[in-house]
Amino acid sequence: MQNELFSVKNKKILITGASSGLGAHYAEVLAKAGAHLFLLARRKENLQYIVTNLQKINPNIEYLVLDITNFDLLQKTIINLLDKINGIDVLINNAGYSPKIKKNVFDLEISDWDDIFDINLKSMWYLSNIVAKNMQLNSIKGSIINISSTVANRTRIGNPFYGIAKSAVVSLTKKYAVEFAKYNIRVNSIAPGFFETDMNRHFIQTQQGQEFLERTIPLGRKGNFDELNGVLFLFASSASSYITGECVFVDGGYITNSIPN
Ligand SMILES: NC(=O)c1ccc[n+]([C@@H]2O[C@H](COP(=O)([O-])OP(=O)(O)OC[C@H]3O[C@@H](n4cnc5c(N)ncnc54)[C@H](OP(=O)(O)O)[C@@H]3O)[C@@H](O)[C@H]2O)c1
């Protein structure tokens, strides 16, 4: 009964940013659960490696090599894919980018704004529009999952545009949820806390990083990738058929933590 409720078996799922880190993890657990996957990113070698390994457990894994900020190509490629496979059931907007060089708001330039917003927000909006129109056309009761971050709710000095973009992801999720509800398309977001990937390894692996995690996270540690599975399966399956517009923080209590005395 429980397994059926959270089942993603044979669901067609498109994951952006699946060539490393959390996106590659989502691909692995969804592949093991029998989903039909389409993995999208720019690094072809990474995608090929991941797909070759996953195909040993599930043959229904394909990949698309694409820069999501190349909007014309994105539109063409995704429309072709959706026509070929008669639509997808779940879109996971996971591709994202946080600059390693920290800047204050005063030091930011127009190009910083464009880069961060194109990757973290504009492409999410653009791709969701294409997919949702197709879901509507094919009468698919779809689910869109947008990956936000704890920086949507907590301010940390040194990376302002990333935080602004991730806040906007939560806001976009809510607006889409209301607009798409009449087509039975649900839109939710997941906001991970600290999970060690290429994006933050340079910080997490330092002593300063370790002390930061222990001090600021009530559960006192970084997250393990598998600790995202619960909410991933919830939103990807019909277990969340009456949930839309939500953002779930998977952060060990980081954003709820009390202000130090
Ligand atoms: N790790 C964390 O603790 C954490 C916390 C909160 C939120 N997040 C969010 O989780 C998501 C995944 O991040 P991660 O930690 O797993 O980092 P990651 O390993 O650096 O993954 C980022 C993914 O996005 C893809 N990507 C970036 N720019 C792209 C573009 N222009 N076109 C297509 N794909 C692009 C990358 O693939 P290519 O380079 O191959 O294109 C890669 O697969 C991001 O949205 C991030 O903001 C992560």
The ligand as an ORCA input file, in Angstrom:
! r2SCAN-3c Opt
* xyz 0 1
  N      24.328     21.074     -2.481
  C      23.615     21.796     -1.666
  O      23.860     21.829     -0.460
  C      22.460     22.603     -2.173
  C      21.729     23.355     -1.240
  C      20.637     24.088     -1.682
  C      20.267     24.060     -3.006
  N      21.011     23.320     -3.902
  C      20.562     23.321     -5.284
  O      20.557     21.999     -5.780
  C      20.758     22.032     -7.195
  C      21.875     21.059     -7.556
  O      23.097     21.559     -7.037
  P      24.297     20.607     -6.573
  O      24.617     20.961     -5.178
  O      23.995     19.196     -6.911
  O      25.508     21.193     -7.437
  P      26.245     20.642     -8.755
  O      26.806     19.299     -8.524
  O      27.157     21.756     -9.154
  O      25.067     20.502     -9.809
  C      24.597     21.548    -10.606
  C      23.973     20.936    -11.831
  O      23.394     21.982    -12.634
  C      23.820     21.807    -13.967
  N      23.865     23.085    -14.663
  C      24.422     24.244    -14.233
  N      24.314     25.186    -15.184
  C      23.666     24.614    -16.230
  C      23.279     25.073    -17.508
  N      23.518     26.330    -17.912
  N      22.637     24.222    -18.351
  C      22.395     22.944    -17.954
  N      22.736     22.449    -16.748
  C      23.372     23.281    -15.902
  C      25.215     21.169    -13.864
  O      25.510     20.422    -15.032
  P      26.575     20.828    -16.174
  O      27.669     21.596    -15.505
  O      26.994     19.514    -16.723
  O      25.775     21.621    -17.142
  C      25.007     20.214    -12.699
  O      24.458     19.001    -13.154
  C      21.049     23.492     -7.558
  O      19.874     24.108     -8.010
  C      21.472     24.094     -6.224
  O      21.256     25.471     -6.186
  C      22.087     22.604     -3.511
*
